Amino acid sequence: MTRQYRIASVPGDGIGPEVIAAGLEVLDAVASRDGGFSLAVDHYDWGSDRYRKHGAFMPADALAWLRTADAIYFGAVGDPNIPDHITLWGLRLPICQGLDQYANVRPTRILPGVTSPLRDAGPGDLDWMIIRENSEGEYAGQGGRTHRGLPEEVATETSIFTRRGVERIMRFAFETARSRPRRHLTVVTKSNAQRHGMVFWDEIAALVSHDYKDVTWDKELVDAMTMRMVRRPRSLDTVVATNLHADILSDLAAALAGSLGIAPTGNIDPERRSPSMFEPIHGSAFDITGKGIANPVGTFWTGAMMLEHLGEKAAADLLMRAVEQVCAAGILSPDLGGSATTQAVTKAVVEAVRGMNR
Ligand SMILES: NC(=O)c1ccc[n+]([C@@H]2O[C@H](COP(=O)([O-])OP(=O)(O)OC[C@H]3O[C@@H](n4cnc5c(N)ncnc54)[C@H](O)[C@@H]3O)[C@@H](O)[C@H]2O)c1
């Protein structure tokens, strides 16, 4: 009996459908090569086109549909004619928050064949696991606007830090650090300027650290962190940061590893009460939509994360080895300085998967 997993595919907007189609093709090849499992994919056409037609990005019972899946494979959301806060709060954030996928996991490393903009950094010199708090903080959605259009107009955007929310992400970060060879965690903060929420964040990090004596840890202000990522990439391993800080730092991390197009992420519910959601970290990339040149590597890598989350570690490793082999062979899309199309990279990875030893 093969193991079967139900995948909810939500390609979304822009290059989302292009990279998700490529990702599903590669995952299908991995499942065939492995032989031990199969993927049953449900396709959901949620996104900006649906919003234009029906006034909502997804149906009212969308979360109930998603809960029937073992994992969600997500592309991107964003439309040139709809404000970004409407698209983000219409699709991606209601899924992450509604399913309480509170740990956003963002691995970054320089793949073989990929050149980092950092002069001296090659594979092995930059190998990070960024953990982003994904349920509260600056993106909790608390705030409002009053006296619209008047000189007295006021807008507030309140960051929310709860003991439960901070403690669970710190525990997840220390656990992640413990599972990696270097066993080192960097806690990113801004407690010099933000003396309530961020001091609370630091205090809970210190408290949780007592349960992880085998993990070394340090603390870095977010501004200094940008410098450290560029100047001393080898000094970092696992990193934990708030929703906003990690959002920004992980784009920098992706660029330092070669391109936004290769970076993956998992929106994880560590307690597995709900399905977790896997997506490339990039957005809908209007500038290259429809040109056939979107880099699918971030979507492949997040596909490997999804397989690992489902318990298919051998298949996940096989997929990553295939991706690395293709990158090392110089089959790279334009964002990485190559000339390969999405289709050419996908075909090369499928062939590498077929030829790979288990
Ligand atoms: N998770 C998400 O759904 C998500 C994330 C970020 C941005 N967005 C949305 O996407 C839209 C565009 O945002 P943006 O331009 O700031 O970010 P973006 O990630 O879409 O693009 C930034 C730049 O990186 C390039 N790029 C991104 N992915 C690439 C890939 N796979 N291959 C090659 N090049 C790639 C783009 O061409 C662009 O030049 C906005 O509506 C934004 O709100 C959505």
PDBQT file of the ligand as one rigid body, heavy atoms in Angstrom, charges set to zero:
ROOT
HETATM    1  N1  LIG A 401       3.659  35.588  -0.229  1.00  0.00    +0.000 N 
HETATM    2  C1  LIG A 401       3.110  36.396  -1.100  1.00  0.00    +0.000 C 
HETATM    3  O1  LIG A 401       2.082  36.089  -1.662  1.00  0.00    +0.000 OA
HETATM    4  C2  LIG A 401       3.784  37.687  -1.433  1.00  0.00    +0.000 A 
HETATM    5  C3  LIG A 401       5.088  37.961  -1.016  1.00  0.00    +0.000 A 
HETATM    6  C4  LIG A 401       5.705  39.157  -1.417  1.00  0.00    +0.000 A 
HETATM    7  C5  LIG A 401       5.000  40.057  -2.211  1.00  0.00    +0.000 A 
HETATM    8  N2  LIG A 401       3.722  39.753  -2.583  1.00  0.00    +0.000 N 
HETATM    9  C6  LIG A 401       2.964  40.623  -3.503  1.00  0.00    +0.000 C 
HETATM   10  O2  LIG A 401       3.526  40.453  -4.809  1.00  0.00    +0.000 OA
HETATM   11  C7  LIG A 401       3.397  41.662  -5.527  1.00  0.00    +0.000 C 
HETATM   12  C8  LIG A 401       4.765  42.085  -6.083  1.00  0.00    +0.000 C 
HETATM   13  O3  LIG A 401       5.585  42.416  -4.972  1.00  0.00    +0.000 OA
HETATM   14  P1  LIG A 401       7.129  42.747  -5.073  1.00  0.00    +0.000 P 
HETATM   15  O4  LIG A 401       7.441  43.200  -6.459  1.00  0.00    +0.000 OA
HETATM   16  O5  LIG A 401       7.449  43.606  -3.921  1.00  0.00    +0.000 OA
HETATM   17  O6  LIG A 401       7.853  41.357  -4.776  1.00  0.00    +0.000 OA
HETATM   18  P2  LIG A 401       8.125  40.114  -5.731  1.00  0.00    +0.000 P 
HETATM   19  O7  LIG A 401       8.709  39.051  -4.883  1.00  0.00    +0.000 OA
HETATM   20  O8  LIG A 401       6.912  39.755  -6.484  1.00  0.00    +0.000 OA
HETATM   21  O9  LIG A 401       9.240  40.620  -6.780  1.00  0.00    +0.000 OA
HETATM   22  C9  LIG A 401      10.427  41.303  -6.402  1.00  0.00    +0.000 C 
HETATM   23  C10 LIG A 401      11.456  41.183  -7.525  1.00  0.00    +0.000 C 
HETATM   24  O10 LIG A 401      11.994  39.850  -7.514  1.00  0.00    +0.000 OA
HETATM   25  C11 LIG A 401      11.771  39.228  -8.762  1.00  0.00    +0.000 C 
HETATM   26  N3  LIG A 401      11.345  37.840  -8.528  1.00  0.00    +0.000 N 
HETATM   27  C12 LIG A 401      10.474  37.408  -7.585  1.00  0.00    +0.000 A 
HETATM   28  N4  LIG A 401      10.293  36.100  -7.689  1.00  0.00    +0.000 NA
HETATM   29  C13 LIG A 401      11.039  35.678  -8.717  1.00  0.00    +0.000 A 
HETATM   30  C14 LIG A 401      11.248  34.400  -9.313  1.00  0.00    +0.000 A 
HETATM   31  N5  LIG A 401      10.646  33.280  -8.883  1.00  0.00    +0.000 N 
HETATM   32  N6  LIG A 401      12.084  34.338 -10.373  1.00  0.00    +0.000 NA
HETATM   33  C15 LIG A 401      12.701  35.432 -10.840  1.00  0.00    +0.000 A 
HETATM   34  N7  LIG A 401      12.560  36.660 -10.298  1.00  0.00    +0.000 NA
HETATM   35  C16 LIG A 401      11.719  36.780  -9.255  1.00  0.00    +0.000 A 
HETATM   36  C17 LIG A 401      10.649  40.005  -9.430  1.00  0.00    +0.000 C 
HETATM   37  O11 LIG A 401      10.698  39.877 -10.830  1.00  0.00    +0.000 OA
HETATM   38  C18 LIG A 401      10.875  41.408  -8.912  1.00  0.00    +0.000 C 
HETATM   39  O12 LIG A 401      11.818  42.076  -9.717  1.00  0.00    +0.000 OA
HETATM   40  C19 LIG A 401       2.782  42.680  -4.577  1.00  0.00    +0.000 C 
HETATM   41  O13 LIG A 401       1.386  42.696  -4.808  1.00  0.00    +0.000 OA
HETATM   42  C20 LIG A 401       3.062  42.103  -3.217  1.00  0.00    +0.000 C 
HETATM   43  O14 LIG A 401       2.129  42.478  -2.231  1.00  0.00    +0.000 OA
HETATM   44  C21 LIG A 401       3.108  38.601  -2.217  1.00  0.00    +0.000 A 
ENDROOT
TORSDOF 0
